[in-house]
């Protein structure tokens, strides 16, 4: 008989790691944003860099963090569904 499904403990671990990765990206984004804001740098290059950081780079990091968080939530839901199906 073939095994279909997942090891729920491994899925839960994966879920936790994905959500931790999301939190770490947000933490690093915040630290980098703070560092950029506190850097004494003036002029058009500084303005462009800060604008690019906010509109592109930080925004992309936010999207990645959100995607990891959602993937973690999905892995958790899949583990729960697997456990429910196994107990039927």
N, CA, C and O atoms as a Maestro MAE file, in Angstrom:
{
 s_m_m2io_version
 :::
 2.0.0
}

f_m_ct {
 s_m_title
 :::
 protein
 m_atom[352] {
  # First column is atom index #
  i_m_mmod_type
  r_m_x_coord
  r_m_y_coord
  r_m_z_coord
  i_m_residue_number
  s_m_chain_name
  s_m_pdb_residue_name
  s_m_pdb_atom_name
  i_m_atomic_number
  :::
  1 25 0.839 -1.177 0.000 1 A "UNK " " N  " 7
  2 3 0.000 0.000 0.000 1 A "UNK " " CA " 6
  3 2 0.888 1.245 0.000 1 A "UNK " " C  " 6
  4 15 1.839 1.336 0.776 1 A "UNK " " O  " 8
  5 25 0.577 2.184 -0.858 2 A "UNK " " N  " 7
  6 3 1.349 3.426 -0.967 2 A "UNK " " CA " 6
  7 2 0.933 4.413 0.118 2 A "UNK " " C  " 6
  8 15 -0.228 4.467 0.522 2 A "UNK " " O  " 8
  9 25 1.886 5.173 0.568 3 A "UNK " " N  " 7
  10 3 1.632 6.202 1.576 3 A "UNK " " CA " 6
  11 2 1.369 7.520 0.876 3 A "UNK " " C  " 6
  12 15 2.177 7.975 0.066 3 A "UNK " " O  " 8
  13 25 0.232 8.135 1.190 4 A "UNK " " N  " 7
  14 3 -0.089 9.458 0.673 4 A "UNK " " CA " 6
  15 2 -0.269 10.379 1.868 4 A "UNK " " C  " 6
  16 15 -0.924 10.018 2.847 4 A "UNK " " O  " 8
  17 25 0.292 11.524 1.789 5 A "UNK " " N  " 7
  18 3 0.143 12.469 2.882 5 A "UNK " " CA " 6
  19 2 1.486 13.035 3.274 5 A "UNK " " C  " 6
  20 15 2.419 13.117 2.474 5 A "UNK " " O  " 8
  21 25 1.551 13.423 4.532 6 A "UNK " " N  " 7
  22 3 2.768 14.074 5.004 6 A "UNK " " CA " 6
  23 2 3.022 13.724 6.455 6 A "UNK " " C  " 6
  24 15 2.113 13.336 7.189 6 A "UNK " " O  " 8
  25 25 4.257 13.868 6.848 7 A "UNK " " N  " 7
  26 3 4.632 13.763 8.250 7 A "UNK " " CA " 6
  27 2 4.237 15.099 8.871 7 A "UNK " " C  " 6
  28 15 4.856 16.123 8.584 7 A "UNK " " O  " 8
  29 25 3.220 15.094 9.710 8 A "UNK " " N  " 7
  30 3 2.691 16.350 10.236 8 A "UNK " " CA " 6
  31 2 3.696 17.083 11.120 8 A "UNK " " C  " 6
  32 15 3.698 18.314 11.154 8 A "UNK " " O  " 8
  33 25 4.538 16.360 11.824 9 A "UNK " " N  " 7
  34 3 5.557 17.030 12.637 9 A "UNK " " CA " 6
  35 2 6.532 17.803 11.748 9 A "UNK " " C  " 6
  36 15 6.948 18.913 12.083 9 A "UNK " " O  " 8
  37 25 6.888 17.204 10.618 10 A "UNK " " N  " 7
  38 3 7.788 17.894 9.694 10 A "UNK " " CA " 6
  39 2 7.105 19.107 9.069 10 A "UNK " " C  " 6
  40 15 7.733 20.147 8.871 10 A "UNK " " O  " 8
  41 25 5.824 18.971 8.761 11 A "UNK " " N  " 7
  42 3 5.094 20.117 8.210 11 A "UNK " " CA " 6
  43 2 5.009 21.258 9.218 11 A "UNK " " C  " 6
  44 15 5.140 22.427 8.856 11 A "UNK " " O  " 8
  45 25 4.792 20.911 10.474 12 A "UNK " " N  " 7
  46 3 4.732 21.938 11.518 12 A "UNK " " CA " 6
  47 2 6.087 22.620 11.679 12 A "UNK " " C  " 6
  48 15 6.156 23.834 11.873 12 A "UNK " " O  " 8
  49 25 7.161 21.840 11.598 13 A "UNK " " N  " 7
  50 3 8.504 22.413 11.684 13 A "UNK " " CA " 6
  51 2 8.749 23.342 10.503 13 A "UNK " " C  " 6
  52 15 9.287 24.436 10.669 13 A "UNK " " O  " 8
  53 25 8.355 22.905 9.314 14 A "UNK " " N  " 7
  54 3 8.489 23.736 8.123 14 A "UNK " " CA " 6
  55 2 7.704 25.030 8.288 14 A "UNK " " C  " 6
  56 15 8.200 26.109 7.966 14 A "UNK " " O  " 8
  57 25 6.493 24.921 8.784 15 A "UNK " " N  " 7
  58 3 5.657 26.096 9.013 15 A "UNK " " CA " 6
  59 2 6.358 27.094 9.922 15 A "UNK " " C  " 6
  60 15 6.407 28.288 9.626 15 A "UNK " " O  " 8
  61 25 6.892 26.603 11.016 16 A "UNK " " N  " 7
  62 3 7.594 27.461 11.971 16 A "UNK " " CA " 6
  63 2 8.800 28.130 11.318 16 A "UNK " " C  " 6
  64 15 9.022 29.327 11.503 16 A "UNK " " O  " 8
  65 25 9.571 27.371 10.565 17 A "UNK " " N  " 7
  66 3 10.770 27.921 9.927 17 A "UNK " " CA " 6
  67 2 10.408 28.978 8.887 17 A "UNK " " C  " 6
  68 15 11.091 29.995 8.778 17 A "UNK " " O  " 8
  69 25 9.354 28.750 8.132 18 A "UNK " " N  " 7
  70 3 8.919 29.738 7.143 18 A "UNK " " CA " 6
  71 2 8.488 31.037 7.824 18 A "UNK " " C  " 6
  72 15 8.837 32.129 7.376 18 A "UNK " " O  " 8
  73 25 7.734 30.907 8.899 19 A "UNK " " N  " 7
  74 3 7.272 32.101 9.592 19 A "UNK " " CA " 6
  75 2 8.414 32.811 10.313 19 A "UNK " " C  " 6
  76 15 8.417 34.039 10.405 19 A "UNK " " O  " 8
  77 25 9.373 32.062 10.819 20 A "UNK " " N  " 7
  78 3 10.560 32.676 11.411 20 A "UNK " " CA " 6
  79 2 11.370 33.415 10.350 20 A "UNK " " C  " 6
  80 15 11.897 34.497 10.604 20 A "UNK " " O  " 8
  81 25 11.464 32.828 9.168 21 A "UNK " " N  " 7
  82 3 12.159 33.490 8.062 21 A "UNK " " CA " 6
  83 2 11.482 34.793 7.686 21 A "UNK " " C  " 6
  84 15 12.147 35.793 7.418 21 A "UNK " " O  " 8
  85 25 10.166 34.779 7.667 22 A "UNK " " N  " 7
  86 3 9.401 35.984 7.390 22 A "UNK " " CA " 6
  87 2 9.708 37.068 8.418 22 A "UNK " " C  " 6
  88 15 9.972 38.216 8.061 22 A "UNK " " O  " 8
  89 25 9.673 36.698 9.684 23 A "UNK " " N  " 7
  90 3 9.945 37.653 10.760 23 A "UNK " " CA " 6
  91 2 11.375 38.192 10.666 23 A "UNK " " C  " 6
  92 15 11.614 39.375 10.910 23 A "UNK " " O  " 8
  93 25 12.316 37.326 10.315 24 A "UNK " " N  " 7
  94 3 13.718 37.756 10.198 24 A "UNK " " CA " 6
  95 2 13.885 38.753 9.056 24 A "UNK " " C  " 6
  96 15 14.624 39.728 9.191 24 A "UNK " " O  " 8
  97 25 13.215 38.522 7.948 25 A "UNK " " N  " 7
  98 3 13.295 39.464 6.821 25 A "UNK " " CA " 6
  99 2 12.736 40.818 7.246 25 A "UNK " " C  " 6
  100 15 13.329 41.854 6.946 25 A "UNK " " O  " 8
  101 25 11.611 40.817 7.937 26 A "UNK " " N  " 7
  102 3 11.033 42.076 8.411 26 A "UNK " " CA " 6
  103 2 11.971 42.782 9.383 26 A "UNK " " C  " 6
  104 15 12.112 44.004 9.338 26 A "UNK " " O  " 8
  105 25 12.601 42.024 10.247 27 A "UNK " " N  " 7
  106 3 13.543 42.590 11.218 27 A "UNK " " CA " 6
  107 2 14.733 43.231 10.489 27 A "UNK " " C  " 6
  108 15 15.134 44.350 10.808 27 A "UNK " " O  " 8
  109 25 15.286 42.519 9.519 28 A "UNK " " N  " 7
  110 3 16.422 43.041 8.768 28 A "UNK " " CA " 6
  111 2 16.023 44.263 7.944 28 A "UNK " " C  " 6
  112 15 16.780 45.230 7.863 28 A "UNK " " O  " 8
  113 25 14.849 44.226 7.340 29 A "UNK " " N  " 7
  114 3 14.359 45.371 6.571 29 A "UNK " " CA " 6
  115 2 14.268 46.593 7.478 29 A "UNK " " C  " 6
  116 15 14.677 47.688 7.092 29 A "UNK " " O  " 8
  117 25 13.741 46.410 8.662 30 A "UNK " " N  " 7
  118 3 13.618 47.508 9.618 30 A "UNK " " CA " 6
  119 2 14.995 48.048 10.022 30 A "UNK " " C  " 6
  120 15 15.195 49.261 10.086 30 A "UNK " " O  " 8
  121 25 15.932 47.151 10.289 31 A "UNK " " N  " 7
  122 3 17.282 47.570 10.672 31 A "UNK " " CA " 6
  123 2 17.963 48.331 9.538 31 A "UNK " " C  " 6
  124 15 18.627 49.340 9.775 31 A "UNK " " O  " 8
  125 25 17.800 47.849 8.317 32 A "UNK " " N  " 7
  126 3 18.409 48.527 7.170 32 A "UNK " " CA " 6
  127 2 17.768 49.886 6.925 32 A "UNK " " C  " 6
  128 15 18.455 50.855 6.604 32 A "UNK " " O  " 8
  129 25 16.458 49.951 7.077 33 A "UNK " " N  " 7
  130 3 15.764 51.228 6.911 33 A "UNK " " CA " 6
  131 2 16.240 52.228 7.961 33 A "UNK " " C  " 6
  132 15 16.482 53.393 7.645 33 A "UNK " " O  " 8
  133 25 16.375 51.781 9.198 34 A "UNK " " N  " 7
  134 3 16.882 52.658 10.261 34 A "UNK " " CA " 6
  135 2 18.299 53.132 9.965 34 A "UNK " " C  " 6
  136 15 18.628 54.301 10.161 34 A "UNK " " O  " 8
  137 25 19.128 52.215 9.494 35 A "UNK " " N  " 7
  138 3 20.510 52.577 9.166 35 A "UNK " " CA " 6
  139 2 20.541 53.608 8.049 35 A "UNK " " C  " 6
  140 15 21.323 54.558 8.095 35 A "UNK " " O  " 8
  141 25 19.703 53.425 7.061 36 A "UNK " " N  " 7
  142 3 19.650 54.369 5.946 36 A "UNK " " CA " 6
  143 2 19.155 55.737 6.413 36 A "UNK " " C  " 6
  144 15 19.703 56.767 6.020 36 A "UNK " " O  " 8
  145 25 18.138 55.743 7.236 37 A "UNK " " N  " 7
  146 3 17.595 57.010 7.732 37 A "UNK " " CA " 6
  147 2 18.590 57.759 8.608 37 A "UNK " " C  " 6
  148 15 18.597 58.990 8.621 37 A "UNK " " O  " 8
  149 25 19.426 57.038 9.337 38 A "UNK " " N  " 7
  150 3 20.367 57.694 10.247 38 A "UNK " " CA " 6
  151 2 21.712 58.010 9.585 38 A "UNK " " C  " 6
  152 15 22.585 58.608 10.214 38 A "UNK " " O  " 8
  153 25 21.880 57.617 8.336 39 A "UNK " " N  " 7
  154 3 23.116 57.911 7.620 39 A "UNK " " CA " 6
  155 2 23.102 59.365 7.159 39 A "UNK " " C  " 6
  156 15 22.157 59.815 6.511 39 A "UNK " " O  " 8
  157 25 24.153 60.085 7.500 40 A "UNK " " N  " 7
  158 3 24.287 61.485 7.096 40 A "UNK " " CA " 6
  159 2 24.713 61.514 5.628 40 A "UNK " " C  " 6
  160 15 25.898 61.454 5.301 40 A "UNK " " O  " 8
  161 25 23.726 61.607 4.772 41 A "UNK " " N  " 7
  162 3 23.980 61.568 3.325 41 A "UNK " " CA " 6
  163 2 22.961 62.471 2.678 41 A "UNK " " C  " 6
  164 15 21.757 62.250 2.807 41 A "UNK " " O  " 8
  165 25 23.427 63.479 1.991 42 A "UNK " " N  " 7
  166 3 22.552 64.461 1.360 42 A "UNK " " CA " 6
  167 2 22.888 64.568 -0.118 42 A "UNK " " C  " 6
  168 15 23.998 64.266 -0.555 42 A "UNK " " O  " 8
  169 25 21.905 65.000 -0.857 43 A "UNK " " N  " 7
  170 3 22.108 65.223 -2.277 43 A "UNK " " CA " 6
  171 2 21.209 64.351 -3.120 43 A "UNK " " C  " 6
  172 15 20.475 63.508 -2.605 43 A "UNK " " O  " 8
  173 25 21.275 64.561 -4.419 44 A "UNK " " N  " 7
  174 3 20.393 63.835 -5.330 44 A "UNK " " CA " 6
  175 2 20.599 62.314 -5.309 44 A "UNK " " C  " 6
  176 15 19.639 61.552 -5.426 44 A "UNK " " O  " 8
  177 25 21.839 61.886 -5.162 45 A "UNK " " N  " 7
  178 3 22.098 60.438 -5.101 45 A "UNK " " CA " 6
  179 2 21.463 59.838 -3.848 45 A "UNK " " C  " 6
  180 15 20.876 58.757 -3.894 45 A "UNK " " O  " 8
  181 25 21.587 60.548 -2.738 46 A "UNK " " N  " 7
  182 3 20.981 60.074 -1.487 46 A "UNK " " CA " 6
  183 2 19.468 60.026 -1.615 46 A "UNK " " C  " 6
  184 15 18.830 59.062 -1.191 46 A "UNK " " O  " 8
  185 25 18.900 61.067 -2.198 47 A "UNK " " N  " 7
  186 3 17.441 61.107 -2.366 47 A "UNK " " CA " 6
  187 2 16.959 59.970 -3.254 47 A "UNK " " C  " 6
  188 15 15.953 59.324 -2.960 47 A "UNK " " O  " 8
  189 25 17.686 59.728 -4.346 48 A "UNK " " N  " 7
  190 3 17.299 58.637 -5.258 48 A "UNK " " CA " 6
  191 2 17.435 57.286 -4.563 48 A "UNK " " C  " 6
  192 15 16.555 56.431 -4.667 48 A "UNK " " O  " 8
  193 25 18.543 57.103 -3.855 49 A "UNK " " N  " 7
  194 3 18.764 55.833 -3.165 49 A "UNK " " CA " 6
  195 2 17.649 55.575 -2.158 49 A "UNK " " C  " 6
  196 15 17.083 54.483 -2.121 49 A "UNK " " O  " 8
  197 25 17.333 56.580 -1.342 50 A "UNK " " N  " 7
  198 3 16.272 56.422 -0.340 50 A "UNK " " CA " 6
  199 2 14.921 56.154 -1.003 50 A "UNK " " C  " 6
  200 15 14.144 55.322 -0.535 50 A "UNK " " O  " 8
  201 25 14.656 56.853 -2.075 51 A "UNK " " N  " 7
  202 3 13.405 56.629 -2.806 51 A "UNK " " CA " 6
  203 2 13.339 55.210 -3.364 51 A "UNK " " C  " 6
  204 15 12.311 54.541 -3.255 51 A "UNK " " O  " 8
  205 25 14.433 54.758 -3.958 52 A "UNK " " N  " 7
  206 3 14.488 53.396 -4.503 52 A "UNK " " CA " 6
  207 2 14.345 52.365 -3.383 52 A "UNK " " C  " 6
  208 15 13.673 51.346 -3.547 52 A "UNK " " O  " 8
  209 25 14.982 52.639 -2.244 53 A "UNK " " N  " 7
  210 3 14.886 51.716 -1.115 53 A "UNK " " CA " 6
  211 2 13.425 51.531 -0.710 53 A "UNK " " C  " 6
  212 15 12.937 50.407 -0.597 53 A "UNK " " O  " 8
  213 25 12.744 52.638 -0.496 54 A "UNK " " N  " 7
  214 3 11.353 52.571 -0.028 54 A "UNK " " CA " 6
  215 2 10.407 51.989 -1.088 54 A "UNK " " C  " 6
  216 15 9.584 51.123 -0.787 54 A "UNK " " O  " 8
  217 25 10.532 52.467 -2.308 55 A "UNK " " N  " 7
  218 3 9.560 52.080 -3.334 55 A "UNK " " CA " 6
  219 2 9.838 50.712 -3.952 55 A "UNK " " C  " 6
  220 15 8.914 50.038 -4.406 55 A "UNK " " O  " 8
  221 25 11.097 50.303 -3.971 56 A "UNK " " N  " 7
  222 3 11.422 49.041 -4.630 56 A "UNK " " CA " 6
  223 2 11.951 47.987 -3.657 56 A "UNK " " C  " 6
  224 15 11.325 46.945 -3.464 56 A "UNK " " O  " 8
  225 25 13.085 48.258 -3.057 57 A "UNK " " N  " 7
  226 3 13.777 47.231 -2.285 57 A "UNK " " CA " 6
  227 2 13.018 46.835 -1.016 57 A "UNK " " C  " 6
  228 15 12.769 45.651 -0.787 57 A "UNK " " O  " 8
  229 25 12.656 47.811 -0.200 58 A "UNK " " N  " 7
  230 3 11.913 47.504 1.030 58 A "UNK " " CA " 6
  231 2 10.560 46.903 0.687 58 A "UNK " " C  " 6
  232 15 10.083 45.998 1.372 58 A "UNK " " O  " 8
  233 25 9.943 47.408 -0.373 59 A "UNK " " N  " 7
  234 3 8.647 46.868 -0.792 59 A "UNK " " CA " 6
  235 2 8.766 45.404 -1.204 59 A "UNK " " C  " 6
  236 15 7.894 44.596 -0.882 59 A "UNK " " O  " 8
  237 25 9.835 45.058 -1.910 60 A "UNK " " N  " 7
  238 3 10.045 43.663 -2.311 60 A "UNK " " CA " 6
  239 2 10.310 42.777 -1.096 60 A "UNK " " C  " 6
  240 15 9.826 41.646 -1.032 60 A "UNK " " O  " 8
  241 25 11.069 43.284 -0.142 61 A "UNK " " N  " 7
  242 3 11.313 42.507 1.073 61 A "UNK " " CA " 6
  243 2 10.007 42.247 1.816 61 A "UNK " " C  " 6
  244 15 9.798 41.159 2.353 61 A "UNK " " O  " 8
  245 25 9.140 43.236 1.845 62 A "UNK " " N  " 7
  246 3 7.825 43.059 2.483 62 A "UNK " " CA " 6
  247 2 7.028 41.973 1.768 62 A "UNK " " C  " 6
  248 15 6.420 41.120 2.415 62 A "UNK " " O  " 8
  249 25 7.029 42.000 0.451 63 A "UNK " " N  " 7
  250 3 6.306 40.980 -0.318 63 A "UNK " " CA " 6
  251 2 6.860 39.584 -0.054 63 A "UNK " " C  " 6
  252 15 6.100 38.627 0.092 63 A "UNK " " O  " 8
  253 25 8.174 39.471 0.007 64 A "UNK " " N  " 7
  254 3 8.798 38.175 0.274 64 A "UNK " " CA " 6
  255 2 8.435 37.693 1.671 64 A "UNK " " C  " 6
  256 15 8.112 36.521 1.866 64 A "UNK " " O  " 8
  257 25 8.491 38.596 2.638 65 A "UNK " " N  " 7
  258 3 8.135 38.226 4.018 65 A "UNK " " CA " 6
  259 2 6.680 37.776 4.087 65 A "UNK " " C  " 6
  260 15 6.366 36.798 4.766 65 A "UNK " " O  " 8
  261 25 5.799 38.473 3.398 66 A "UNK " " N  " 7
  262 3 4.387 38.087 3.381 66 A "UNK " " CA " 6
  263 2 4.190 36.724 2.728 66 A "UNK " " C  " 6
  264 15 3.391 35.915 3.200 66 A "UNK " " O  " 8
  265 25 4.912 36.473 1.649 67 A "UNK " " N  " 7
  266 3 4.800 35.186 0.956 67 A "UNK " " CA " 6
  267 2 5.296 34.045 1.849 67 A "UNK " " C  " 6
  268 15 4.678 32.982 1.895 67 A "UNK " " O  " 8
  269 25 6.394 34.259 2.547 68 A "UNK " " N  " 7
  270 3 6.902 33.229 3.464 68 A "UNK " " CA " 6
  271 2 5.922 32.984 4.601 68 A "UNK " " C  " 6
  272 15 5.678 31.839 4.982 68 A "UNK " " O  " 8
  273 25 5.360 34.059 5.141 69 A "UNK " " N  " 7
  274 3 4.389 33.917 6.225 69 A "UNK " " CA " 6
  275 2 3.181 33.117 5.748 69 A "UNK " " C  " 6
  276 15 2.710 32.219 6.447 69 A "UNK " " O  " 8
  277 25 2.687 33.440 4.571 70 A "UNK " " N  " 7
  278 3 1.524 32.711 4.047 70 A "UNK " " CA " 6
  279 2 1.876 31.254 3.762 70 A "UNK " " C  " 6
  280 15 1.063 30.364 4.015 70 A "UNK " " O  " 8
  281 25 3.062 31.001 3.246 71 A "UNK " " N  " 7
  282 3 3.488 29.618 3.017 71 A "UNK " " CA " 6
  283 2 3.549 28.856 4.337 71 A "UNK " " C  " 6
  284 15 3.174 27.685 4.399 71 A "UNK " " O  " 8
  285 25 4.014 29.510 5.378 72 A "UNK " " N  " 7
  286 3 4.041 28.891 6.701 72 A "UNK " " CA " 6
  287 2 2.654 28.577 7.208 72 A "UNK " " C  " 6
  288 15 2.416 27.510 7.775 72 A "UNK " " O  " 8
  289 25 1.740 29.503 7.005 73 A "UNK " " N  " 7
  290 3 0.350 29.274 7.427 73 A "UNK " " CA " 6
  291 2 -0.274 28.113 6.648 73 A "UNK " " C  " 6
  292 15 -1.014 27.300 7.202 73 A "UNK " " O  " 8
  293 25 0.043 28.055 5.348 74 A "UNK " " N  " 7
  294 3 -0.492 26.964 4.524 74 A "UNK " " CA " 6
  295 2 0.070 25.624 4.976 74 A "UNK " " C  " 6
  296 15 -0.668 24.642 5.053 74 A "UNK " " O  " 8
  297 25 1.354 25.570 5.275 75 A "UNK " " N  " 7
  298 3 1.947 24.320 5.766 75 A "UNK " " CA " 6
  299 2 1.276 23.897 7.071 75 A "UNK " " C  " 6
  300 15 1.027 22.710 7.281 75 A "UNK " " O  " 8
  301 25 0.988 24.842 7.933 76 A "UNK " " N  " 7
  302 3 0.305 24.546 9.195 76 A "UNK " " CA " 6
  303 2 -1.107 24.017 8.937 76 A "UNK " " C  " 6
  304 15 -1.536 23.048 9.563 76 A "UNK " " O  " 8
  305 25 -1.825 24.658 8.013 77 A "UNK " " N  " 7
  306 3 -3.174 24.174 7.657 77 A "UNK " " CA " 6
  307 2 -3.115 22.772 7.067 77 A "UNK " " C  " 6
  308 15 -3.963 21.931 7.363 77 A "UNK " " O  " 8
  309 25 -2.110 22.525 6.232 78 A "UNK " " N  " 7
  310 3 -1.965 21.197 5.632 78 A "UNK " " CA " 6
  311 2 -1.686 20.147 6.699 78 A "UNK " " C  " 6
  312 15 -2.205 19.033 6.625 78 A "UNK " " O  " 8
  313 25 -0.875 20.491 7.684 79 A "UNK " " N  " 7
  314 3 -0.597 19.551 8.778 79 A "UNK " " CA " 6
  315 2 -1.878 19.253 9.550 79 A "UNK " " C  " 6
  316 15 -2.149 18.101 9.888 79 A "UNK " " O  " 8
  317 25 -2.651 20.274 9.826 80 A "UNK " " N  " 7
  318 3 -3.899 20.088 10.560 80 A "UNK " " CA " 6
  319 2 -4.872 19.221 9.753 80 A "UNK " " C  " 6
  320 15 -5.509 18.321 10.301 80 A "UNK " " O  " 8
  321 25 -4.981 19.489 8.484 81 A "UNK " " N  " 7
  322 3 -5.868 18.692 7.624 81 A "UNK " " CA " 6
  323 2 -5.399 17.246 7.575 81 A "UNK " " C  " 6
  324 15 -6.218 16.328 7.609 81 A "UNK " " O  " 8
  325 25 -4.085 17.033 7.495 82 A "UNK " " N  " 7
  326 3 -3.545 15.679 7.461 82 A "UNK " " CA " 6
  327 2 -3.878 14.939 8.756 82 A "UNK " " C  " 6
  328 15 -4.262 13.770 8.734 82 A "UNK " " O  " 8
  329 25 -3.727 15.637 9.881 83 A "UNK " " N  " 7
  330 3 -4.039 15.004 11.168 83 A "UNK " " CA " 6
  331 2 -5.521 14.661 11.264 83 A "UNK " " C  " 6
  332 15 -5.878 13.596 11.769 83 A "UNK " " O  " 8
  333 25 -6.380 15.548 10.786 84 A "UNK " " N  " 7
  334 3 -7.810 15.283 10.809 84 A "UNK " " CA " 6
  335 2 -8.170 14.104 9.918 84 A "UNK " " C  " 6
  336 15 -8.995 13.270 10.289 84 A "UNK " " O  " 8
  337 25 -7.550 14.034 8.741 85 A "UNK " " N  " 7
  338 3 -7.822 12.932 7.824 85 A "UNK " " CA " 6
  339 2 -7.305 11.609 8.375 85 A "UNK " " C  " 6
  340 15 -7.904 10.560 8.142 85 A "UNK " " O  " 8
  341 25 -6.217 11.657 9.089 86 A "UNK " " N  " 7
  342 3 -5.634 10.428 9.642 86 A "UNK " " CA " 6
  343 2 -6.465 9.858 10.801 86 A "UNK " " C  " 6
  344 15 -6.405 8.664 11.092 86 A "UNK " " O  " 8
  345 25 -7.223 10.714 11.443 87 A "UNK " " N  " 7
  346 3 -8.011 10.270 12.605 87 A "UNK " " CA " 6
  347 2 -9.420 9.838 12.220 87 A "UNK " " C  " 6
  348 15 -10.226 9.509 13.090 87 A "UNK " " O  " 8
  349 25 -9.715 9.835 10.954 88 A "UNK " " N  " 7
  350 3 -11.055 9.425 10.490 88 A "UNK " " CA " 6
  351 2 -11.112 7.935 10.299 88 A "UNK " " C  " 6
  352 15 -12.152 7.402 9.913 88 A "UNK " " O  " 8
  :::
 }
 m_bond[351] {
  # First column is bond index #
  i_m_from
  i_m_to
  i_m_order
  :::
  1 1 2 1
  2 2 3 1
  3 3 4 2
  4 3 5 1
  5 5 6 1
  6 6 7 1
  7 7 8 2
  8 7 9 1
  9 9 10 1
  10 10 11 1
  11 11 12 2
  12 11 13 1
  13 13 14 1
  14 14 15 1
  15 15 16 2
  16 15 17 1
  17 17 18 1
  18 18 19 1
  19 19 20 2
  20 19 21 1
  21 21 22 1
  22 22 23 1
  23 23 24 2
  24 23 25 1
  25 25 26 1
  26 26 27 1
  27 27 28 2
  28 27 29 1
  29 29 30 1
  30 30 31 1
  31 31 32 2
  32 31 33 1
  33 33 34 1
  34 34 35 1
  35 35 36 2
  36 35 37 1
  37 37 38 1
  38 38 39 1
  39 39 40 2
  40 39 41 1
  41 41 42 1
  42 42 43 1
  43 43 44 2
  44 43 45 1
  45 45 46 1
  46 46 47 1
  47 47 48 2
  48 47 49 1
  49 49 50 1
  50 50 51 1
  51 51 52 2
  52 51 53 1
  53 53 54 1
  54 54 55 1
  55 55 56 2
  56 55 57 1
  57 57 58 1
  58 58 59 1
  59 59 60 2
  60 59 61 1
  61 61 62 1
  62 62 63 1
  63 63 64 2
  64 63 65 1
  65 65 66 1
  66 66 67 1
  67 67 68 2
  68 67 69 1
  69 69 70 1
  70 70 71 1
  71 71 72 2
  72 71 73 1
  73 73 74 1
  74 74 75 1
  75 75 76 2
  76 75 77 1
  77 77 78 1
  78 78 79 1
  79 79 80 2
  80 79 81 1
  81 81 82 1
  82 82 83 1
  83 83 84 2
  84 83 85 1
  85 85 86 1
  86 86 87 1
  87 87 88 2
  88 87 89 1
  89 89 90 1
  90 90 91 1
  91 91 92 2
  92 91 93 1
  93 93 94 1
  94 94 95 1
  95 95 96 2
  96 95 97 1
  97 97 98 1
  98 98 99 1
  99 99 100 2
  100 99 101 1
  101 101 102 1
  102 102 103 1
  103 103 104 2
  104 103 105 1
  105 105 106 1
  106 106 107 1
  107 107 108 2
  108 107 109 1
  109 109 110 1
  110 110 111 1
  111 111 112 2
  112 111 113 1
  113 113 114 1
  114 114 115 1
  115 115 116 2
  116 115 117 1
  117 117 118 1
  118 118 119 1
  119 119 120 2
  120 119 121 1
  121 121 122 1
  122 122 123 1
  123 123 124 2
  124 123 125 1
  125 125 126 1
  126 126 127 1
  127 127 128 2
  128 127 129 1
  129 129 130 1
  130 130 131 1
  131 131 132 2
  132 131 133 1
  133 133 134 1
  134 134 135 1
  135 135 136 2
  136 135 137 1
  137 137 138 1
  138 138 139 1
  139 139 140 2
  140 139 141 1
  141 141 142 1
  142 142 143 1
  143 143 144 2
  144 143 145 1
  145 145 146 1
  146 146 147 1
  147 147 148 2
  148 147 149 1
  149 149 150 1
  150 150 151 1
  151 151 152 2
  152 151 153 1
  153 153 154 1
  154 154 155 1
  155 155 156 2
  156 155 157 1
  157 157 158 1
  158 158 159 1
  159 159 160 2
  160 159 161 1
  161 161 162 1
  162 162 163 1
  163 163 164 2
  164 163 165 1
  165 165 166 1
  166 166 167 1
  167 167 168 2
  168 167 169 1
  169 169 170 1
  170 170 171 1
  171 171 172 2
  172 171 173 1
  173 173 174 1
  174 174 175 1
  175 175 176 2
  176 175 177 1
  177 177 178 1
  178 178 179 1
  179 179 180 2
  180 179 181 1
  181 181 182 1
  182 182 183 1
  183 183 184 2
  184 183 185 1
  185 185 186 1
  186 186 187 1
  187 187 188 2
  188 187 189 1
  189 189 190 1
  190 190 191 1
  191 191 192 2
  192 191 193 1
  193 193 194 1
  194 194 195 1
  195 195 196 2
  196 195 197 1
  197 197 198 1
  198 198 199 1
  199 199 200 2
  200 199 201 1
  201 201 202 1
  202 202 203 1
  203 203 204 2
  204 203 205 1
  205 205 206 1
  206 206 207 1
  207 207 208 2
  208 207 209 1
  209 209 210 1
  210 210 211 1
  211 211 212 2
  212 211 213 1
  213 213 214 1
  214 214 215 1
  215 215 216 2
  216 215 217 1
  217 217 218 1
  218 218 219 1
  219 219 220 2
  220 219 221 1
  221 221 222 1
  222 222 223 1
  223 223 224 2
  224 223 225 1
  225 225 226 1
  226 226 227 1
  227 227 228 2
  228 227 229 1
  229 229 230 1
  230 230 231 1
  231 231 232 2
  232 231 233 1
  233 233 234 1
  234 234 235 1
  235 235 236 2
  236 235 237 1
  237 237 238 1
  238 238 239 1
  239 239 240 2
  240 239 241 1
  241 241 242 1
  242 242 243 1
  243 243 244 2
  244 243 245 1
  245 245 246 1
  246 246 247 1
  247 247 248 2
  248 247 249 1
  249 249 250 1
  250 250 251 1
  251 251 252 2
  252 251 253 1
  253 253 254 1
  254 254 255 1
  255 255 256 2
  256 255 257 1
  257 257 258 1
  258 258 259 1
  259 259 260 2
  260 259 261 1
  261 261 262 1
  262 262 263 1
  263 263 264 2
  264 263 265 1
  265 265 266 1
  266 266 267 1
  267 267 268 2
  268 267 269 1
  269 269 270 1
  270 270 271 1
  271 271 272 2
  272 271 273 1
  273 273 274 1
  274 274 275 1
  275 275 276 2
  276 275 277 1
  277 277 278 1
  278 278 279 1
  279 279 280 2
  280 279 281 1
  281 281 282 1
  282 282 283 1
  283 283 284 2
  284 283 285 1
  285 285 286 1
  286 286 287 1
  287 287 288 2
  288 287 289 1
  289 289 290 1
  290 290 291 1
  291 291 292 2
  292 291 293 1
  293 293 294 1
  294 294 295 1
  295 295 296 2
  296 295 297 1
  297 297 298 1
  298 298 299 1
  299 299 300 2
  300 299 301 1
  301 301 302 1
  302 302 303 1
  303 303 304 2
  304 303 305 1
  305 305 306 1
  306 306 307 1
  307 307 308 2
  308 307 309 1
  309 309 310 1
  310 310 311 1
  311 311 312 2
  312 311 313 1
  313 313 314 1
  314 314 315 1
  315 315 316 2
  316 315 317 1
  317 317 318 1
  318 318 319 1
  319 319 320 2
  320 319 321 1
  321 321 322 1
  322 322 323 1
  323 323 324 2
  324 323 325 1
  325 325 326 1
  326 326 327 1
  327 327 328 2
  328 327 329 1
  329 329 330 1
  330 330 331 1
  331 331 332 2
  332 331 333 1
  333 333 334 1
  334 334 335 1
  335 335 336 2
  336 335 337 1
  337 337 338 1
  338 338 339 1
  339 339 340 2
  340 339 341 1
  341 341 342 1
  342 342 343 1
  343 343 344 2
  344 343 345 1
  345 345 346 1
  346 346 347 1
  347 347 348 2
  348 347 349 1
  349 349 350 1
  350 350 351 1
  351 351 352 2
  :::
 }
}
